[in-house]
Amino acid sequence: MVAQPNDRPGLSWLGAPIDARSLFEPELGALLGLLRGLRPGQWSETAVPGWTVHDVAVHILGDCCARLGRREFGAFAPGETLEAFIHRANQEWVDRHRDMDPASLVDALEEAGSALARRFAHADLDAPSLGVSWAGVDPAPMWLDCAREFTEYWTHRQQIRHAAGLGTDPEPGALSMVLDTFMRALPHTLRDTAAPAGTRVEVTVPGPGGGTWAVTAGPEGWSLAQDSGGRPAATVELDTETAWRLCTRGVQPADALARARVEGDRRLAEAVCGIVSIIY
């Protein structure tokens, strides 16, 4: 059985670095335009289970404030996991700002989001940064932390779009970055999946913004580092909507597997469909 990725030195197993820095400003513009175009009643529509559009917008503001050092977090409760702590802190922030009027919320998002975009624009991509638990790396390189943060804002905007009766934004540049970032979870996803060294699994998302990712088993763990291109033991093809929603648990693994085109070892395909690229 392969070792857990964060048990081994180096970061090559995460794949080639990616640069999301220039995408924060247009993503913010798209979010602000979306929010300013909402009808009053749409702010109270359900965006995710338990949260309205207003709640999700408040949560995005909280994320921006946290990255800018403008938000304090309390202490862990006894026995509380990281996931439970983050979910509790996020809920407390949303509860405290539930009465914030939409106009003030949008203005606050524009100010904080712009400040964060400027900060990321000058970030050193090679510097160590916050851990990315779903990729199994702590500290993570800034390029992954930055890209992870971008996927958070993009995902929440899609949730608001869906609540407003709109489809997923098909703009391929942002979508490509989101999917490429989400797939960095593959080595961690397969960490407990036994396979001989050299076993290769491919995940493909066809169409604009899609791509192909190959993860290979090695003596120290699964890796997204460039491989020999040998015949894969399993291939999993997912449509765009299923792929990003699977990674954010808008689609459950069994449902994604049923929608997928699978060739080869089904056990490996099932393991791939366990991917999750958020704190869940």
N, C-alpha and C positions, 0 to 999 in steps of 0.2 A: 504494500500500500504506500502511496506517495506521502511525503512529509507535508505538513502544513506550510504554505508559502512564507508566512512570517517567521518560520523557524530557520530560514536559510539566508545567507548573506547576499548582498547585491539586490538590484531592482530590475534586472533585465527581464525577469519573468512577467513583469507588468506590460511588456510590449514597448513599442517606440513611443517616446513622449509626444504629447499633443498640446496645442496652444489655443486655449479658449479666450485669451485675454481680450481680443478685439470684439468679441461677441456680446459682452455685457451691455454696452451702450445701446446697440440696436434692440437687444432683448428687452431692455428697460423701456425703450420707446414703444415697442409693440405692446407691452403690458399696460403702460399708461394710456395708450390709445384705446385699448380694449376696455379698461375701467371707465374712462371718460365717456365711452359710448353706451354704457349700460343704462337701461331704464331703471327707475327707482325700485320697482318690484324685483328686478333681477338680482339685487344685492342680497336678497334673502333666500334665493334658490340654493338648493343643496349642491355643493361642489364635490365634496367627498363625504363619506359616512360620518355624521356628527358635526360637520362644519359647513357653514354657508359660504357663498362667494365672499361676503364681508370678512368672515373668519379667515379664509385662506389669504386674502389680501393683507389682513393684520399679521398673519403668520409670516408672510414674505417680508413685511416691514421688520418684524422681530428678528428674522435671519440677517437682514442688512445691518440692523443695529448691533447684533451680536458680533458680526465680522468687523464692525467699526469700533468695537470696544465700548459701545454706548448702552449695553444691557448687562445687568448683573444676574448671575444665576445663583440659586441657593445651594445648599449642601445636599449630598446624596442621603436619602433615608437609609436606615439600617437594612442591609441585605438587598438594596435596590440595584438593579442592573443598569448598565449604561443606557440601554434602549428604554427602559421604564423611566429613568430619570429625564431623558430628553423628551419623551412624550408628555410627562407630567409638566415639565417646565414650559413646553410649547402651549399646553392647554391653559396653564395659569396666565401666560402672556395674552392669549386670545381672550380669556375671560375678563382680564383687566381692561381691555380695549374694545369691548363689545359695543360700547356706546359712542365710539368715535364716529363722527359724521363722515360720509363718503368723500366729500370735497377735501376735508382736512387730511383724511387718510391718503388720498391720491397725492396731495401736496407733500406730505411727509415721505411717501414712497419716492417721489421724484427727487427730493433732496438727498435722502439716504442712499438711494440707488445710484445717483450720479456720483456721490462721494465714493461709493464702493467700486464703481466702474473705473474711476480714476486711480484708485489704489491698486486694483488688479492690473491695470494697464502697465504699471511699472514694476510688477512683481518679478522676482528672480525665479524662473521656472525650475531651476536645479536646487533651490534651497529646501531644507526640510520644513514641513508644515504640519497641519493638523492631520491626524490619522483618518484613514478611510476604512471603516470597520468592514464594510461589505466586500472590500478588495483584500482584506487580511493584511493591511500594512499600517504601521504606526511607529514613528512618524511617516507620513506619506510625502513624496516629493511635491513641491508646489504645483507642478504641472497637473498632477492628478487631483489635488485638493481644489485647484482653481476650476478644472473641468467639472469635477463633482458639484461644485457650487453652482456652476452654470446650469447643469442638468436640473437642479432643484428649482430654479426660477422658471426654466422652460416647462417643466412638468406641471408646476402649479398654474402657469398660464393656460396650459391645455385643459386643466380641470375647470378653470373658470370659463374658457371657451365652450366646453361641453355643457356646463350648467346654463350658459346663455343660448344654447341651441346651435352652436357652431361646431364644425368638425375640427380635427387636429390640424394645426398649421402645417402645410406641406412644404414650407420653405426648406430647400434641401441643405443649405449650408449649416443651419442650426441643427436640423435633424441628424445630419451626418455626425456632428460633434457629440450629440446626445447618445446616439447608438454606439459610437466608438468608445465613449466613456463608460457606458453601461457594461460593455463587453469586457472591460478590465476586471470584472468580477468573476470571469470564467475560471481562472486558476483556483481561486478560493472556493468557488462553488463545487469544484471537482476534488477538493482536497482529501476527502474520505472515499473517493472512488478508486478502487484498485484496478491497475492496468499495467501491463509490461512497459518498460521504458521504450519510448519511440512510438507508442500508440498515439494516433493523431485523430482529433475530432474537429470537424468544421461546422461553423454556424454561418449561414448566409441569410441576408435580408436583401431581396432583390429590389430594384427600382431606384429612383432618385433619393439620395441621402442614405442608401443602404451600403452594403459591403459584405466582405467575407472575413471571418476571423478563425484562425487555426490555433488550437491549444494542444500541446503535446506533453505526454507524460515523460518525466525524466527521473533519475535516481533521487533527486531532491524535491520533486514536486512537479505539478503541472505548470506549463509556461506558455506565454504568448510571444516569447522571443522568436525571431525568425527561424523557421525550421527547414528541413530538406525538401519539403513539398511532396512527400510520399503519399501513397494512397491512404485516405482517411478510413479509420475503422468505423466511423459513423459520420453522417452528415445530417444536419438539421436545418431546414429552410423554413423561415417564419416570415409572414408578411409584416410590413412596417408597423401597422397598428398593434398587432399581436405582440411584436417584439418589445416595443417600448412599454406597453401596458403590462406585459409579463414582468419586466424588470422592476416595475413600480407597484406590482401586485394589484393592478387594475384587472388583470386576468390571472386566474389560478394556474399552477403548473399542469394539472391534468387537462384543463381546457386548451391550453397552449399546445400541449403535445397532440391533442386530437386534431388541432388545426394545422399542425406542422406537416411538412413533407419530410419523411425520415427514410434514410437508407442506411443499411449496415446494422451495427450492434444497437439494439433498442435499449438495452440497459444504460449505455452511455448517453443515448438521446434523452432518456428519462432524467438522468442526472443533470444534463445541460438545462433542461426545462425547470430545474430547481433554482435557477439563477434569480437573485434579487439584488438590486443595485440602489437600495435605499436602506435607512435604518428602519427595521421592520419588526 
